[in-house]
Amino acid sequence: MTLQVVNSPFDQKQTDILNQVLPTLTNAQKNWLAGYLAASQAVETPPQQVPQATVTKQPTRTITILFGSETGNSQRVAEQLSSTLKDKNFTVQLSSMDDFKPKKIKDVEDLFIVTATHGEGDPPDNAIQFHEFLLGRKAPKLDGVRYSVLALGDESYEHFCQTGKDFDKRLEELGATRLYDRIDCDVDYEELAEEWIKGIVGTIQEDNASAVADVTAVTASSIEQPIYSKANPFSAEVLENINLSGQGSNKETRHIELLLEGSNFTYEPGDCLAIYPKNDPALVKAVIEKLNWNPEQTVPINKQGEIRSIQEALTSIFEITRLTKGLLDKAAGFFKNNDLLKLIADNDQIKQYIDGRDLLDLIEDYPPADLDPTTMIDWLRKIPARQYSISSSNKANPDEVHLTVATVRYNSCGRDRAGVCSGEIADRIKPGDVVDVYVHKNPNFKFPFDEQTPVIMIGPGTGVAPFRGYIEEREELDLKGDTWLFFGDQHFRSDFLYQVDWQNWLKKGYLSKLDVAFSRDTEEKVYVQHRMEERGKELFEWIERGAHIYVCGDEKRMAKDVHQTLIQIVQDHANVSREDAEAYVNQLKQQKRYQRDVY
C-alpha cells in the first residue's frame, strides 16, 4: 500500500512518513487507527455543525469469544456474552476453540475466553489443540490485543481453574493487555459469570465512549524497517526440527519450521527459501590447526574492508566444504606448492581430485608454504545459500515457513562427511536457534487456483515439498476440484512423507487422487513413472481436459524418466508418432501447463 502525492492533502514529508508506517501495520492496528481518527474528528467538530448521529462513536474493534467446554457450561456463558455484546452493536465472532484456527489468533483484537478445566488441571477436549498452540513456542506476539478470561472449575480439585489460569498468564506473556481481571468460578458459577459479563461490557463501553488520550508520536526514524533480501538475510528462529524418517529408513529427512515474523517476507506455493549455512565447527577447527593460524586474528572478508576473526570467517563467510577448479587455480598462486601447480595443469586430474574433497583435504594433500590468512578473500569463495522448496502455505502460516530437507551423508577419502546445510540442520540446529534466510521467488513453477483446472503433481522424496504447500493453500482457500499426486520413496513404513496430511486432504476432498510407489518394498523396483504408466489412460484424459503437470525432485534420473514416460503416454493414448508426442509435450511446456522444479 503506497500513498500517492498527486491530489493528496499531505505534503511530501507527511507522505514519506505515511508510506513508511502503513506497510508495517497489522489489520488490528489499521482498524484501531481508523476508529481513533474517526473519534478524534467527531470530538473536534462542533456539535451544532454535525448531526448527532454522525458524532456518536461506534465500536470499531472486533470481539472474539472462544470457549473450551466439557459439559456445556462454558459454551452457555460464552453465548450469553456474545448475545449481550451484539445487542449493543458490537461485532462479535463466537467459536469453540477446536473450530478456531490457532494461527488466526494474531488477527484478533479483543479476545474473551471462557474455559473449563478437566480432570487434574487439563484443558477440555475441544481446547487441547488451542491450549498446546498458545502455550507452545509457535504462539505469536499479541501486542495490541486486549483480553479477559473466565475460568470455570471445581474447588475440590487441586488444580482449580488451571486451564483458565494458563490462558490468562500466557496471553499476558505474549504481550496482550488484560482488559478485565480473570474471575475463577466454582461449580456454582452463574453469579460470578454474570459479574464478569457486566464488567467486560461496561469496560468496553467506557473505553469506546472516550477519546484516546495517550497517543505516542511516531517519527519516521523510529519506524523504519530493514528490507531483508539475499544481500541482507533475515535471522529466522527455528520452531521445529523433526526427523520425518521412520525407524529402519535408509534416509534422514527433516521437517523444519521457521518463524518469519518481522521479516515482511511473503511467498507462494512453488517458491523456495534460501538458507545461508555455517560450516561444521570441527572442520573449521581442523583447518585452522593444520594451517597453524590464530583463530582470533582478524582478516578482511570483502573489498569494502570489513573484517572478522579467522574463526568467524571460516565458519560463516567462506566455503570450505567444496573444491572447484577455479578455487584450485587461485589457490595455486598462494600455496607455493609445486605439486599443486602440476595438478592444475591437467583438467582430467582436477575433475577427479575435487570430487568429494574439501579444503582440509587440499591443505593436507598440498601443504601451503606460509599461507597468509589475509589472502583468503582472494582465493576462497563466499558460502552460497542453499535453496529448498517451501512445503507450507503462506496463507495458512502467515508468520512461518516449512521446509523438507534430505540430510546428505557420505564417506569420501576415508572421512565421514555431510552436506554443509543439511548436516547443520540435522546435527547442530535446534528449536530456538536462528538461521539466516531469504525468499527466492520461482516464477516458473506457479500453480492454478481454481476448481476447474485439473492438477497433476509428481514429487518423489523431498520433491513432494511444494505440493504440500499447494494443497495446504487450496484448503485455506477452500478449493477442491481435480488434484492428483504421484509420490514415491523407498519404504512405505519409514519413508511416506506427510502421510497423515495426504490422507486428511483425501478425506476432505482437497486432494482427489493419490498414487504411491515404494521401490524397496517389492522384489522389482517400482517408481513413480511406473505408476504413471499404469494410470496412463486416465492421466492422458486429464491432460486433454486441460490439466497442468508439475514435477519436482531429482533431475538426473527421476525427472528424465518421468519426462520420457509422459511422452510415451501421449504416444500410446493419443495414437500418434513419437515425434508428434514430443511436440505435444513441448507445447504443454510452452503453454506453462508442464512445469518442473528439478535439482
C-alpha positions in Angstrom: 0.0 0.0 0.0 1.6 3.2 -1.2 0.1 6.7 -0.8 0.4 8.8 -4.0 1.2 12.5 -3.6 -0.9 13.6 -6.6 -4.1 15.3 -5.5 -3.2 14.4 -1.9 -3.8 16.7 1.1 -0.4 15.6 2.5 2.9 17.3 1.8 5.9 15.3 0.8 7.3 14.8 4.3 3.9 13.6 5.6 3.6 11.3 2.6 7.0 9.7 3.2 6.1 9.1 6.8 2.8 7.5 5.9 4.4 5.3 3.3 6.8 4.0 5.9 4.1 3.4 8.5 1.3 1.8 6.6 3.0 -1.3 5.3 4.1 -2.2 8.9 0.6 -2.1 10.4 -1.4 -5.2 11.2 -5.1 -5.3 10.4 -5.9 -4.8 14.0 -3.7 -1.7 14.1 -5.3 -0.3 11.0 -8.8 -0.8 12.4 -7.8 0.9 15.7 -6.2 3.8 13.8 -9.3 4.3 11.7 -11.5 4.2 14.7 -9.3 6.6 16.6 -9.2 9.1 13.7 -13.0 8.9 13.4 -13.4 9.5 17.1 -10.9 12.4 17.1 -12.7 14.1 14.2 -16.0 13.7 16.0 -14.7 15.3 19.2 -13.1 18.2 17.3 -16.1 19.0 15.2 -18.6 21.5 16.9 -21.8 19.6 17.7 -24.0 22.3 16.1 -22.4 21.7 12.7 -22.8 17.9 12.6 -25.9 15.8 13.1 -25.8 13.9 16.5 -25.9 10.5 14.8 -22.6 11.3 13.0 -20.9 12.4 16.2 -21.7 9.3 18.1 -18.7 7.0 18.3 -19.4 3.4 17.2 -17.5 0.4 18.3 -14.7 -0.3 15.9 -12.9 -3.3 17.4 -13.9 -6.9 16.5 -14.6 -9.1 19.5 -13.6 -12.8 19.5 -15.1 -15.1 22.1 -13.6 -18.6 22.4 -14.9 -21.3 24.7 -13.5 -24.6 25.9 -16.3 -26.7 27.3 -16.5 -30.2 28.7 -20.2 -30.2 29.8 -21.6 -27.2 28.0 -21.4 -24.6 30.8 -18.6 -22.6 29.2 -20.4 -22.6 25.9 -23.6 -21.2 27.6 -21.7 -18.4 29.3 -19.9 -17.5 26.0 -23.2 -17.4 24.1 -24.6 -15.2 26.8 -21.7 -12.8 26.5 -22.0 -12.8 22.7 -25.7 -12.0 22.8 -25.2 -9.2 25.2 -22.5 -7.5 23.1 -24.4 -8.0 19.8 -27.4 -6.2 21.4 -25.1 -3.2 22.0 -24.0 -3.2 18.3 -20.6 -4.8 18.7 -19.1 -7.1 16.0 -18.7 -10.5 17.7 -17.2 -13.8 16.5 -18.1 -16.7 18.7 -16.3 -20.0 18.3 -15.4 -23.3 20.1 -11.6 -23.5 20.5 -11.4 -26.6 18.3 -13.2 -24.7 15.5 -10.8 -21.7 15.7 -7.6 -21.9 13.7 -4.9 -21.2 16.3 -2.7 -19.2 13.9 -5.6 -16.7 13.4 -5.0 -15.6 17.0 -2.7 -12.9 15.6 -5.6 -11.2 13.8 -7.7 -11.0 17.0 -8.4 -7.6 18.5 -10.5 -8.1 21.7 -10.3 -11.7 23.0 -12.6 -13.2 25.7 -12.0 -16.7 26.8 -14.5 -18.9 28.7 -13.0 -22.2 29.7 -13.5 -25.1 32.0 -10.7 -27.3 33.4 -10.9 -31.0 33.0 -9.5 -33.6 35.5 -6.3 -32.7 37.2 -5.7 -29.3 35.5 -6.1 -30.4 31.9 -7.9 -28.4 29.2 -11.2 -29.8 28.0 -11.1 -31.9 24.8 -12.2 -29.1 22.5 -9.5 -26.8 23.9 -6.5 -29.1 23.8 -5.1 -28.0 20.4 -5.6 -24.3 21.1 -4.1 -24.7 24.6 -1.0 -26.5 23.2 -0.5 -23.9 20.5 -0.9 -20.8 22.8 1.5 -22.3 25.4 3.9 -23.5 22.8 6.9 -21.9 21.0 4.9 -21.1 17.9 2.5 -18.7 19.6 2.9 -15.2 18.1 3.3 -11.9 19.9 0.0 -10.4 20.7 0.8 -6.7 21.3 -2.3 -4.7 20.8 -4.7 -7.5 21.7 -7.0 -6.9 24.8 -8.4 -9.9 26.7 -10.1 -11.3 29.7 -10.6 -14.9 30.9 -13.5 -16.5 32.8 -12.3 -19.8 34.3 -14.8 -22.5 35.3 -13.7 -25.3 37.7 -14.3 -27.2 40.8 -12.5 -26.2 44.0 -12.4 -29.8 45.2 -9.7 -30.4 42.6 -6.1 -29.5 43.4 -5.6 -27.6 40.1 -8.7 -25.5 40.4 -9.4 -23.5 37.2 -5.9 -24.3 35.9 -6.7 -24.0 32.2 -8.1 -20.5 32.7 -5.1 -19.5 34.7 -2.8 -20.9 31.9 -4.6 -18.8 29.3 -4.6 -15.7 31.4 -0.9 -15.9 32.2 0.2 -16.8 28.7 -1.7 -14.1 27.0 0.0 -11.5 29.3 3.4 -13.1 28.5 2.7 -12.7 24.7 2.1 -9.0 25.1 -1.7 -8.8 25.3 -3.3 -6.3 27.6 -5.7 -7.6 30.3 -8.9 -5.6 29.8 -10.7 -7.1 32.8 -9.3 -9.3 35.6 -9.8 -13.0 35.4 -12.6 -14.5 37.5 -12.4 -18.1 38.8 -15.7 -19.8 39.3 -16.6 -22.9 41.3 -19.4 -25.2 40.3 -21.9 -22.5 41.2 -20.7 -20.3 38.5 -23.7 -18.3 37.4 -23.4 -15.3 39.7 -19.7 -14.7 39.1 -20.2 -15.3 35.3 -22.8 -12.6 35.3 -20.5 -10.2 37.2 -17.7 -11.0 34.6 -20.0 -10.3 31.6 -21.2 -7.0 33.1 -17.7 -6.0 33.9 -16.5 -6.6 30.4 -19.4 -4.9 28.7 -19.1 -1.8 31.0 -15.3 -1.6 30.4 -15.7 -1.8 26.6 -18.5 0.8 26.6 -16.4 3.2 28.7 -13.4 2.7 26.5 -15.4 3.4 23.3 -17.1 6.5 24.8 -13.9 8.3 25.5 -11.2 9.6 23.1 -7.8 8.1 23.4 -5.7 10.5 25.4 -2.3 8.9 25.2 -1.1 8.7 21.7 2.7 8.2 21.2 4.2 10.4 18.5 5.9 8.2 15.9 8.7 9.6 13.8 10.0 8.3 10.5 13.3 7.3 12.1 11.7 5.2 14.8 9.5 3.1 12.4 12.0 2.4 9.7 12.0 -1.3 9.0 15.0 -3.0 7.4 14.5 -4.6 4.0 15.5 -8.2 4.1 16.9 -9.8 1.0 19.7 -12.1 -0.4 22.2 -9.3 0.5 20.6 -8.7 3.9 19.1 -12.1 5.1 16.6 -12.4 7.9 17.6 -14.3 11.1 14.7 -16.7 11.4 14.1 -18.6 14.7 13.8 -22.4 14.4 10.4 -23.5 15.7 10.5 -27.2 14.9 13.2 -29.7 13.6 11.6 -33.1 13.2 13.0 -36.3 11.7 10.3 -37.5 9.3 12.0 -40.8 8.5 10.8 -43.8 10.5 12.8 -46.5 12.2 14.7 -48.6 9.7 14.8 -46.0 7.0 18.0 -45.6 4.9 17.3 -41.9 4.8 17.1 -39.0 7.1 14.5 -36.4 6.0 13.8 -33.5 8.3 10.8 -31.2 8.6 11.9 -27.7 9.6 9.6 -24.8 10.7 11.0 -21.3 10.9 9.5 -18.1 12.3 9.3 -15.2 9.7 7.6 -12.7 12.0 9.1 -9.3 11.3 10.7 -10.2 8.0 8.0 -8.9 5.8 8.6 -11.9 3.6 5.8 -13.4 1.6 5.8 -16.5 -0.6 3.6 -18.5 -2.9 3.4 -22.3 -3.5 6.4 -23.2 -5.7 8.8 -20.6 -4.2 12.0 -21.5 -2.4 13.6 -20.5 0.9 17.3 -19.9 0.7 19.5 -20.6 3.8 23.0 -19.4 4.4 24.6 -22.3 6.3 27.5 -22.3 8.7 30.4 -24.7 8.3 30.9 -27.6 10.8 33.0 -26.2 13.7 35.0 -29.4 13.8 36.1 -28.9 10.2 36.9 -25.2 10.8 39.0 -26.1 13.8 40.9 -28.8 11.9 41.7 -26.4 9.0 42.9 -23.6 11.4 45.1 -26.1 13.3 46.5 -27.6 10.2 47.5 -24.1 8.9 48.8 -23.1 12.4 46.7 -19.9 12.3 45.5 -17.9 15.3 41.7 -18.3 15.2 41.2 -14.8 16.8 43.3 -13.0 14.2 41.2 -10.7 12.0 41.1 -10.9 8.3 39.2 -8.9 5.5 36.1 -10.6 4.2 35.3 -8.3 1.3 36.7 -5.5 -0.8 35.0 -2.9 1.4 37.4 -3.7 4.2 35.0 -5.4 6.7 36.9 -7.7 9.0 36.1 -10.8 11.0 38.2 -13.3 13.1 39.6 -16.2 11.2 37.3 -18.4 13.2 34.2 -16.5 12.1 35.3 -16.1 8.6 35.8 -19.8 8.1 32.6 -20.6 9.9 30.1 -18.2 8.4 31.7 -16.4 5.4 33.9 -18.6 3.2 33.1 -22.0 1.7 35.4 -24.8 2.8 33.4 -27.9 2.2 33.6 -28.0 -1.6 36.5 -27.7 -4.0 36.2 -26.2 -7.5 38.6 -25.9 -10.4 38.5 -22.2 -10.0 39.4 -22.4 -6.4 42.4 -24.7 -7.2 43.6 -22.3 -9.9 43.5 -19.4 -7.5 45.0 -21.3 -4.5 47.9 -22.4 -6.6 49.1 -18.8 -6.8 49.2 -18.5 -3.0 50.1 -22.1 -1.8 53.6 -22.1 -3.5 53.3 -25.9 -3.8 54.8 -27.4 -7.0 52.7 -30.5 -6.9 49.5 -28.3 -6.8 50.8 -26.5 -9.9 51.2 -29.8 -11.7 47.7 -30.8 -10.7 46.0 -27.8 -12.1 47.8 -28.3 -15.4 45.7 -31.4 -16.0 41.9 -30.9 -16.3 41.1 -34.6 -16.0 43.1 -34.9 -12.8 41.4 -31.8 -11.4 37.9 -33.2 -12.0 38.9 -36.5 -10.3 40.6 -34.8 -7.4 37.9 -32.3 -6.4 35.1 -34.8 -6.3 34.2 -35.4 -2.7 37.0 -33.4 -1.2 37.1 -30.2 0.9 39.6 -27.5 2.0 41.1 -29.8 4.7 41.9 -32.4 2.1 43.6 -29.8 -0.1 45.9 -28.4 2.6 46.7 -31.9 3.7 47.5 -33.2 0.2 49.2 -30.0 -1.0 50.5 -28.2 2.1 50.9 -24.4 1.5 54.1 -22.6 2.5 53.5 -19.8 5.0 50.0 -19.1 3.7 48.9 -15.6 4.8 45.3 -15.8 6.2 44.5 -12.3 4.9 44.7 -13.7 1.3 41.6 -15.9 1.9 39.4 -13.2 0.3 41.4 -13.7 -2.9 41.0 -17.4 -3.3 38.1 -18.7 -1.2 34.6 -18.0 -2.4 31.7 -17.0 -0.2 29.3 -19.6 1.1 26.4 -19.8 -1.3 22.9 -20.1 0.0 21.2 -23.4 -0.3 17.7 -23.3 -1.7 14.9 -25.6 -0.6 11.3 -25.8 -1.9 8.9 -24.4 0.6 6.5 -27.0 1.9 3.9 -24.7 3.6 1.3 -22.2 2.6 1.9 -18.6 3.5 -1.9 -18.1 3.8 -2.2 -20.9 6.3 1.1 -20.0 8.1 1.4 -16.2 7.8 4.5 -15.9 10.0 6.1 -19.3 9.3 7.8 -21.2 6.6 8.2 -25.0 6.5 10.9 -27.0 4.6 11.5 -30.6 3.8 15.3 -31.3 3.9 17.0 -34.6 3.0 20.2 -35.0 5.0 23.2 -35.6 2.8 25.8 -38.0 4.4 28.6 -39.8 2.7 32.1 -41.2 3.2 34.9 -39.9 0.9 38.6 -40.3 1.1 38.4 -42.0 4.4 36.3 -39.4 6.2 32.6 -39.3 7.0 31.0 -36.1 5.7 27.7 -34.3 5.5 26.1 -31.7 3.3 27.0 -28.3 4.7 23.4 -27.1 5.2 21.5 -30.4 5.6 24.2 -31.6 8.0 24.0 -28.4 10.1 20.2 -28.7 10.2 20.3 -32.4 11.2 23.2 -32.3 13.7 23.5 -28.8 15.1 20.3 -26.8 14.7 17.7 -27.0 17.5 14.5 -25.1 18.2 15.3 -21.7 19.5 18.4 -21.3 17.2 18.3 -18.9 14.3 19.3 -19.3 10.6 19.8 -16.6 8.0 17.3 -16.8 5.2 15.6 -15.1 2.3 12.8 -16.0 0.0 13.6 -16.9 -3.6 10.7 -16.4 -5.9 10.1 -19.1 -8.5 8.1 -17.6 -11.4 8.4 -20.7 -13.5 6.7 -23.0 -11.0 3.3 -21.5 -10.4 0.1 -23.3 -9.7 -3.5 -22.5 -10.7 -6.0 -21.6 -8.0 -9.4 -22.6 -9.3 -11.6 -25.6 -9.2 -11.9 -26.1 -13.0 -8.2 -26.8 -13.8 -7.1 -30.4 -13.1 -3.6 -30.5 -11.5 -1.2 -33.5 -11.7 1.7 -33.4 -9.2 4.7 -35.8 -9.4 7.1 -35.5 -6.5 9.0 -38.4 -5.1 11.0 -38.0 -1.9 11.5 -34.4 -0.8 10.2 -33.4 -4.3 6.8 -33.6 -2.6 7.5 -30.4 -0.6 5.9 -27.7 -2.9 2.8 -29.9 -3.4 2.3 -30.0 0.4 2.3 -26.2 0.4 0.0 -26.1 -2.6 -2.7 -28.4 -1.2 -2.4 -26.6 2.2 -3.2 -23.3 0.4 -6.1 -24.9 -1.5 -7.5 -26.0 1.8 -7.1 -22.5 3.2 -9.0 -21.1 0.1 -11.5 -24.0 0.3 -10.7 -25.0 -3.3 -11.4 -28.6 -4.3 -11.5 -29.8 -7.9 -9.3 -32.5 -9.5 -5.8 -32.8 -7.9 -3.7 -35.9 -8.4 -0.4 -36.7 -6.6 2.2 -39.3 -7.6 4.6 -39.9 -4.7 7.4 -42.3 -4.3 10.2 -43.3 -2.0 11.9 -46.4 -0.7 9.7 -47.9 2.0 6.0 -47.4 2.9 6.6 -47.8 6.7 9.5 -45.4 7.1 9.5 -43.0 4.1 5.9 -42.0 3.4 6.5 -38.3 3.9 3.5 -36.4 5.3 1.3 -39.5 5.1 -1.3 -38.2 7.6 -1.6 -34.8 5.7 -2.3 -36.6 2.4 -4.8 -38.9 4.0 -6.6 -36.0 5.6 -6.7 -34.0 2.4 -8.0 -37.0 0.5 -10.8 -37.4 3.1 -11.7 -33.7 2.9 -11.6 -33.6 -0.9 -8.7 -31.1 -1.4 -6.7 -34.0 -2.9 -8.7 -36.2 -5.1 -6.2 -38.9 -6.2 -3.0 -40.3 -4.7 -0.8 -42.9 -6.3 2.3 -44.1 -4.5 5.4 -46.2 -5.3 7.7 -47.6 -2.7 10.7 -49.0 -4.6 12.2 -51.2 -1.9 9.0 -52.9 -0.7 8.8 -55.2 -3.8 11.2 -57.5 -5.5 11.0 -55.5 -8.6 11.6 -51.8 -8.0 8.6 -49.6 -8.7 8.9 -45.9 -9.3 6.5 -43.0 -9.9 6.9 -43.3 -13.7 5.6 -46.9 -13.4 2.5 -45.7 -11.6 2.1 -43.1 -14.3 2.3 -45.8 -17.0 -0.4 -47.9 -15.1 -2.7 -44.9 -15.0 -1.8 -43.7 -18.5 -5.2 -43.7 -20.0 -6.8 -41.6 -17.2 -3.7 -39.4 -16.9 -4.0 -38.6 -20.6 -7.7 -37.8 -20.2 -6.8 -35.3 -17.5 -4.3 -33.7 -19.8 -6.8 -33.5 -22.6 -9.2 -31.8 -20.1 -6.6 -29.1 -19.6 -4.6 -30.5 -16.7 -1.4 -28.7 -15.5 1.5 -31.1 -14.8 4.2 -30.3 -12.1 7.4 -32.3 -11.5 9.7 -31.7 -8.6 12.8 -33.6 -7.5 15.9 -35.2 -8.8 16.9 -34.0 -12.3 19.4 -36.7 -13.3 17.2 -39.7 -13.1 13.6 -39.2 -11.9 12.8 -36.1 -14.0 14.2 -37.6 -17.1 12.4 -40.9 -16.6 9.1 -39.0 -15.9 9.6 -36.9 -19.0 10.1 -39.9 -21.2 7.1 -41.7 -19.6 4.9 -38.7 -20.2 5.9 -38.7 -23.9 5.2 -42.4 -24.1 1.7 -42.0 -22.5 0.8 -39.3 -25.1 2.1 -41.5 -27.9 0.1 -44.5 -26.7 -3.2 -42.9 -25.8 -3.3 -40.2 -28.5 -2.2 -42.8 -31.0 0.5 -40.6 -32.6 4.1 -40.9 -33.6 7.0 -40.4 -31.1 7.8 -37.2 -32.9 4.3 -35.9 -32.5 4.1 -36.9 -28.9 7.3 -35.0 -28.2 5.8 -32.0 -30.0 2.6 -32.3 -27.8 4.6 -32.4 -24.6 6.7 -29.4 -25.8 3.5 -27.5 -26.4 2.4 -28.2 -22.9 5.7 -26.6 -21.7 5.1 -23.5 -23.9 1.6 -23.2 -22.5 3.0 -23.3 -19.0 1.0 -26.5 -18.4 4.1 -28.6 -17.8 6.4 -27.1 -15.3 9.4 -28.6 -13.5 11.5 -27.7 -10.4 14.3 -30.1 -10.6 17.8 -30.2 -9.0 
